[in-house]
Amino acid sequence: MATPLRPRRPAPAADAAAPEKPPRVRRSSPKERDRKRREKVSKTVYRTKEKNREYHVHIAKNVGGAAGAGTPAGAPGNAEKGTPGAGFMSNEDIRAFSEHLRKQARNRAVERAMDAEQLQAVLRHIPSSDGSMAGARMRARRVARHVKAIASAEKLIAKQSAALYAAFEREFESDLRKVGKARPTQTPRAPFEWH
């Protein structure tokens, strides 16, 4: 049995424009899509209270105060004197200077290390501009890294301050012995023997 023939479509007129295919669009790379998304997010205006977020970080330090603040009862405060032993007129001055530097740097190193931990703990809970928490810990770590570097520098200052007086004594011990202010020489102990 033969199938009936369908009527053919009429051919388009010669003067009618043939439908053009849309130009082939190059697909954007993931990096370009991410950049466009960030631009879009940065231009977005948040109108609702839920999406409008403000973050305030307050790290309070007690600076100043009374002249003897932070010193034990009865101990003189160094606020008006300046750094002890800064005159370098005797070995006691040099010892006081190095000890003062060591104590101050040690306290600052501990404070800066704690500040770095606190800063990192606060910043790791702040989402990015698009509200995502992805990468918040890494961003917080990158920021706190600089405070940690300051803490390690203070630690190095404390270490070198301790080495200062030891080097002074080692280099000038013979001169100090002449003046009578050197460390007393230790008499060698007799070796212990069983009889």
Contacts in CASP RR format, 6 or more apart in sequence:
PFRMAT RR
TARGET T0000
AUTHOR 0000-0000-0000
METHOD contacts of the structure
MODEL  1
MATPLRPRRPAPAADAAAPEKPPRVRRSSPKERDRKRREKVSKTVYRTKE
KNREYHVHIAKNVGGAAGAGTPAGAPGNAEKGTPGAGFMSNEDIRAFSEH
LRKQARNRAVERAMDAEQLQAVLRHIPSSDGSMAGARMRARRVARHVKAI
ASAEKLIAKQSAALYAAFEREFESDLRKVGKARPTQTPRAPFEWH
12 18 0 8 1.000
28 36 0 8 1.000
37 130 0 8 1.000
38 129 0 8 1.000
38 130 0 8 1.000
41 129 0 8 1.000
41 130 0 8 1.000
42 129 0 8 1.000
46 52 0 8 1.000
53 127 0 8 1.000
55 126 0 8 1.000
57 119 0 8 1.000
57 122 0 8 1.000
57 123 0 8 1.000
59 115 0 8 1.000
59 118 0 8 1.000
59 119 0 8 1.000
62 69 0 8 1.000
64 79 0 8 1.000
67 77 0 8 1.000
67 79 0 8 1.000
67 80 0 8 1.000
68 75 0 8 1.000
68 76 0 8 1.000
68 77 0 8 1.000
68 79 0 8 1.000
71 77 0 8 1.000
71 78 0 8 1.000
78 84 0 8 1.000
78 100 0 8 1.000
83 97 0 8 1.000
83 100 0 8 1.000
83 101 0 8 1.000
84 93 0 8 1.000
84 96 0 8 1.000
84 97 0 8 1.000
84 100 0 8 1.000
85 92 0 8 1.000
85 93 0 8 1.000
85 94 0 8 1.000
85 96 0 8 1.000
85 97 0 8 1.000
85 100 0 8 1.000
86 93 0 8 1.000
86 97 0 8 1.000
87 93 0 8 1.000
87 97 0 8 1.000
88 94 0 8 1.000
88 97 0 8 1.000
90 181 0 8 1.000
91 168 0 8 1.000
91 169 0 8 1.000
91 172 0 8 1.000
91 176 0 8 1.000
91 181 0 8 1.000
92 181 0 8 1.000
94 164 0 8 1.000
94 165 0 8 1.000
94 168 0 8 1.000
95 165 0 8 1.000
97 164 0 8 1.000
98 161 0 8 1.000
98 162 0 8 1.000
98 164 0 8 1.000
98 165 0 8 1.000
98 168 0 8 1.000
99 161 0 8 1.000
99 165 0 8 1.000
101 157 0 8 1.000
101 158 0 8 1.000
101 161 0 8 1.000
101 164 0 8 1.000
102 158 0 8 1.000
102 161 0 8 1.000
102 162 0 8 1.000
105 154 0 8 1.000
105 155 0 8 1.000
105 157 0 8 1.000
105 158 0 8 1.000
105 161 0 8 1.000
106 154 0 8 1.000
106 155 0 8 1.000
106 158 0 8 1.000
108 154 0 8 1.000
109 151 0 8 1.000
109 152 0 8 1.000
109 154 0 8 1.000
109 155 0 8 1.000
109 157 0 8 1.000
109 158 0 8 1.000
112 147 0 8 1.000
112 148 0 8 1.000
112 150 0 8 1.000
112 151 0 8 1.000
112 154 0 8 1.000
113 148 0 8 1.000
113 151 0 8 1.000
115 147 0 8 1.000
115 151 0 8 1.000
116 144 0 8 1.000
116 147 0 8 1.000
116 148 0 8 1.000
116 151 0 8 1.000
117 144 0 8 1.000
119 140 0 8 1.000
119 143 0 8 1.000
119 144 0 8 1.000
119 147 0 8 1.000
120 140 0 8 1.000
120 141 0 8 1.000
120 143 0 8 1.000
120 144 0 8 1.000
121 140 0 8 1.000
122 140 0 8 1.000
123 136 0 8 1.000
123 139 0 8 1.000
123 140 0 8 1.000
123 143 0 8 1.000
123 144 0 8 1.000
124 136 0 8 1.000
124 137 0 8 1.000
124 140 0 8 1.000
125 136 0 8 1.000
126 136 0 8 1.000
126 140 0 8 1.000
127 133 0 8 1.000
127 136 0 8 1.000
128 134 0 8 1.000
128 135 0 8 1.000
128 136 0 8 1.000
128 139 0 8 1.000
169 176 0 8 1.000
169 182 0 8 1.000
169 183 0 8 1.000
173 182 0 8 1.000
173 183 0 8 1.000
174 182 0 8 1.000
176 182 0 8 1.000
END
